[in-house]
């Protein structure tokens, strides 16, 4: 059996610090049992980046660097928010990538591996991608495309960048789309090989796909942004399936601040894939809770809430977990502007769960509505409860000590009963003597009662 002959190709216009890390990760990649050549287009505007590229060529064998002419209107900016592309640059990059494909066909490579120059690769990347035996397969990486958003993969299921299942006939609401997209992301967090509808940036292309005619050239009647999308639409039309392999994620240095994470990424490479996380989930009550908590850890809030609802609907589970889930659901509905829906869940919960955390939350919601008497009733119900043995393990442990008292202080000030307000504030201070708000309340109430 002949050994794989792989051409690693990349158009390069890159920050010197990022480029150096990218090239180092290519150098460290395991290549035993394969013949690997490199073809780079030097499209750099920084002479230091060109120097680094040529220095890499002097230390590696079988590297070809092609120069690229610069046009005056080629403005490509990267900042801490996002990358700003001009369309002319996109099709210039597409042309360079297609030239790499053309050379690979001419020189009979078994594979092309496209590698964007802002990526750091796991040393086993090529070995694992080859092992999939797929015509088109990418390794996954995760990016916050804007700083305050969740991390998203560079692969998608359909359209320009859609991550929920394609259903042509039935309209789906935005919440359901969000839940399905987050479940897709969560699946990709587990080591495995998954079929997708679009990919890019770090893709292994087989000889079979090369000779079927894959290309990054613009499809004139398609308004999708970016050459990778045109590549994927054409590949699908040629009958090629696309896959993502997630056991050895790459690291994306999308903004310079992410340089700080490179060392941590390499430490994760040493640990290897988390095989335990790939195990099939158990069908148990606790599974809903545990999966929801894991979803939350990635920021997949909508999908986590769906798991929480399933958990609550079982009517089972330990009290502490049920209380936490109810509070999480209420907070989520509040963020979505569905305050009344959260209140309904709380009111249903207190029919079977006498817990200070729930009474305090209902008290807070009544205070938001300026229903001071109703709020006080909920809060007094909270302080009347005997503490459970494990109250300190609660996610809102303060509900069993000072919290209802400071809330009652506010309620009775609003009701004009300052003496009662003072008494409740003092009781709260007995639990938390240095609480700044309650100390401020004391000073204010002493003056009011004088």
N, C-alpha and C positions, 0 to 999 in steps of 0.2 A: 504494500500500500504506500503510495507516494505521500511525502510529508506536505502539510499545508504550506503554501507560498502566499504570504499575506503582505499586502501593501497598506501601510498606515499612512493616511493622507489627511492634510489639514491646510486650509487657507489661514494664514496667521497675521493678525494685526492685534498686538497685545501689549499690555503693561509689562515692563521688564520683570518685576517681581513675580507676577502671576505666570508669565511665560517660563521662567526658570523652574518653577514648581511643576508645571505641566510636563516639561521635557524630562525632568528628573523622574516623574512617575512613569513615563514611557520607558526610560532606561531601566527602571527597576521591575518592569513587567516580566513575568515568567515567559520565556520563549523556547524552552526546551521542546524538541520534537517538531519545531516549525522553522521555516525560513522567513524572516521578517525584513522588509525594506521600508524606507520612509520616502515620502514625497511631500514637500512643503512648498507652499506659495508664500514668499516673503512680501507681504502687503503692509509691512510696518511703517508707521510714520515716525517712530522713535528709533534713532540709530542704535541706541543701546540694545533694543530688542533684536535688531538685525544682527548685532555683534553676538548676542547670546545664542541665536539660532545657528550662526556659522561656527561658533565655538562647540556647540553640540555636535555638529556635523564632523568636526575634527576628532571627536572621541568615539563616534559610532561608525560602523561600516554600512555601506549600501544606503546612503542618504543622497537624495537629489533635492536641491533648493532652486526653485524657479522665481525669478524676480517679476514684479508686477508694476506697471506704470501707475502713477498717481494722478487723479483728476482733481482739478481745483475745487469742485463742488462736493467732494467726498467728505462730508462732515459726519463723523460717528462719535457720539459722546456717551460715556458711562459715568453715572454718578451714584450716590448712595440710595437714590430712589429707583432708578430703572436704567435700561439701555435705550438710547434714542437712535433708531435706524432710519436712514433715508432709503427709499425704495431702489434707487439706482445702485446702492451698495449691495442690497440683497441680491439683485440679479448679477452683479459682478461676482459675488461669492458663489452663486449658482453656477456660473460659467467656470470658475476654478474647480469646483467639485466635479462638474461634468468632464473636465479635462482629466482629472484624476481617474474617473471611471473609464475614460477612453484609453488611457495608458495601461490601465489594468487589463483591459480586453486585449490590447495589442501584445502585451508581454505575458499573457496567459497566467495571470495570478489566480489562485484558487479563491481568494477572498480580498475584499477591501475593508479596512476598518477606518471609518471616519471618526476623528477625534477632535472635538472643539477645544481650542487652546486655553479655555478658562476652566478646564476640568482636571481633577486629580483622580487617578485610577487605582483601584485595588490591584495588587500585583498579580492576582489570579484572573484578571478580567478576560484576557484573550483565551486562556485555557477553558474557562467556564463557558464563554460564548460559543467557541468551537464545538464543545461537547453537546450543545443543544441540537446541533445538526439542522438548524433552520436557515432558510434563505435570507431572511431579514430579521435581525434580532439586535436589540439595544440592551445595554445595562442601564438600570434606572439611576436617576439622581433627583434630588429634591431641592426646590428653590422657592423662596419667598419673593414672588415677582414684584411685590411692593412691600416695604418694610413691615407694615402692620398686619399683613395677611398670614394665613397658614401656609406651610410648605406644600408645594404641589409638584407632581412628577412632570417630566418632559414628554410623557406619552399621554395619549387620549384615546377615546373610543370611536368618535365620529365627529363630523363637522370640522370646524376650525380648531376647537380645543374643548370639546364637550366630554364629560366624564360620567354621564348617566347613560343607561341602556337606551338604544335607539328604538323608539316606538313611533312609527309614522302616523298611525291612524288616531291614536288616543292622546289628547292633550294632557300634560302633566303639570301640576302646579309647582311653583318655585320651591316650596318646602320639600316636596317629594324629590325633585331634582337634586336639591342640596343633600338630602339624606343618601340618595343613591350614589352621588358623586363621592361623598365621604366614605361610604362603604367600599367603593372601588379603591380609593386611596388606601384604606385600611388593609384591604386584601394585598395590595402591593407592598405593604410593610412586612409581609410574611415572605420568607425566602421561597422562591418558586419561579416557574416559567408560565407567563400568562399571555394570551392572545390579545392584541390591541388593534385599534384602527389607525393609529398614527404614532410616529416615533421620530427621533432625531438626535443629533449632536454626538452620539457615541454608538454608532451602528455598524455591525458586521454584516457585509453583503457577500453572498456566495457567488461563485462563478455562474451558476445557473441563472440567478437573478440578473447578473451583469449582462448575459447574452439574451435575456428576455427583453432587455431594453430599458431598464430603470434609468431615470434621469431627473435632474433638478431643474430642468428648463421650465420656463413659465408656461402654464396652460392658459391660453389667452382668454377663455370664457369663464375662468374661475377667479373669484375676487378674494380668495384666501390670502392672508398675509404671511410671507416667509417661504423660502424655497423648500424647506422640509415638508410643508403641507402639500405643495405641488408634487413633490417626490412621492409622497404616500398615496395621494389620489391616483397617480399614474400606476404605482405598484399594484394597488388594489384592482385597477382596471385590467392589468396584465395577469390577474389571477394569483398574485402573490399574497400570502398571509404574513402578518407582522407580529412579532412577539417582543416581550420585555422580560429580562432575567433579573431577578431582584435580590439574589443572595449575596452579591458583591457590589453594592451601590458605589457609584462614583461620588466625588465631592465637587460641588459647583461653587467657584469663587465668582459669584455674580457681581459683587461689589467689594471694594478693597477692604472694608471692615471684616469681611469673611476670611481674610488671610489668617486671622487669629484662630480659626477653627481647624487649620490644616493638621496641626500636631495631634489634636484630639481625634481627627479622622483616622490618622495612621495608627493610633492606639486601638481604635475599633477594628481596623484591619487585622491586627495581631490577635484579637479575640476570636475572629472568625464569625461565620453566620450563626445566628441564634436558632439552633435547631429546635429548641423547645417551643419557640413561638410558632414554628411551622406545624406543630401537632394539631390534629383536628380538634375543634372545641367539643367539650362534653355537653350533653343536653341535660342541664340541671338548672335549678332555680338560681344558684350562685353564678352560673355562667352569664346570665343577663347582666348581673351587677358587675362582674369582673370585666366583661367585654366593654360595658359602658365606661368604666373607669379608664380602661386602656384607650378607648376612643377619645376620651377627654384629654388624656395626656398628649395626644397629637393635635388637639384643637378641633376635633371633629364633633362639634357640639350637637348639631342637629341629629346625627346618627346615634350619638350617645343618649339623647333624650328618648329616642325611639326604644332603645334597649331598656332604659329606666321605666318607660311605660309598661313594657312587657313584664318587667320584674314586679312592679306594683300590682299588675293585673293577676299575678299568680296568687296574691293574698298570703304569701309565705315569706320566709326570710327573717333574719334576726332583726330585732327592733331598731338597733342603732343604724343598720344599713337602710332600713325602710324610711327612717326619719331623714337621713341624709338625702335619699333619693327624692323625697317629697319636697324638701327645701331646694334642691337643685332644679327640679321641675318648675317650682314656683318662680325662682329667680330667672330661669330661662324664659318663661312666659312674660315676665316683667320686661326683660330686654327686648322681647318681640312686640311689646305694646299690648299684650293680652293679659292685663292685670287681673281681670275678673276670672279668667280661666285658672290662673294660679290660686286665687282665693277659693274657687270651687274645690280644687284638689285638697287644699288645707282643711276646709270644712268637712270634707268626706273623711279625711285621715283622722281627725280628732274624735270621730265617732267610735273608733277602736283603739286609738293611741293617745293616752294621756301623757303628753310630753311637753316640758317647758319650752323646748326649741320651737315647737309648732305654735304654742300659745303666744310666745313672744313675737313670732312672725305675723300672726294674725293681729296682735296688738299694734305692730308697726304699720300694717296695711290700714288699720282703722285710723291710726294717727295721720297717715297720708291723706285720708279723707276728712280729717278734722272731726272725726266722730270720737270725741274725747272720752265720753262715758263708756261707750262700747270698748274702746281701747283699754281703758282702766280695768274693765271686767275681765278681759282676756289676760292681762298682765297679773292681776291678783290671782287668777286661776293658776298661773305659772308658779307663783311663789308659794301657793298652798300645797303644791305637790311634794311628797317626800322624795329625796334624791335617790336614784337607783345606785346600786353598788358601783357601777362602771361609768358614772356620770362624767368623769374627767376625760374619758375616751371620746366623748361626743364631739362632732364637728363644730358645735356651737356651745362649748362647755360653759361659757359665761352666762348662758340662759339659766343655769342652775345657781348662779351667784348674783353678780351685781347688775346684769343687763336689765331685768324687768324693773328694778328699783329706779334706775336712771330714767327709764321710759315713763314710769309712774310719776316721777317728779315733774316731768314735762306736762303730762296729762293734767295734774292737779294745779299747776301754774295756769294752764289754759282755762281750767274750770274755776279759777279764782280762789282756790283753797290752798293758800300758801303754806299754812302750818302743816297740812298733810304732805305737801310737796317736800317741805324741809325734812320731815320724818322719814320719808322714803329715800330721799337723797342720803341722809345719814346712815340708813341701813345699807345702802349700796356702798358707801365709803368704808363700812366695817369689813366688807369683802375686798375692797380695792382702795386702801387708804391714800394712795398717791395719784388716783385717776384725775387728770387735769380738768376735765369737764365737770365732774362732780365737785371738785374743790372750787371751781368758778361758780357753780350753782350755789354752794354753801354761802360764799361771800355775797352773792346777789340776794339770796333769800334772807340772810341775816339783816341786810339793809331794809328789805321790804317789810320784815316783821318788827323792826325797831319802832 
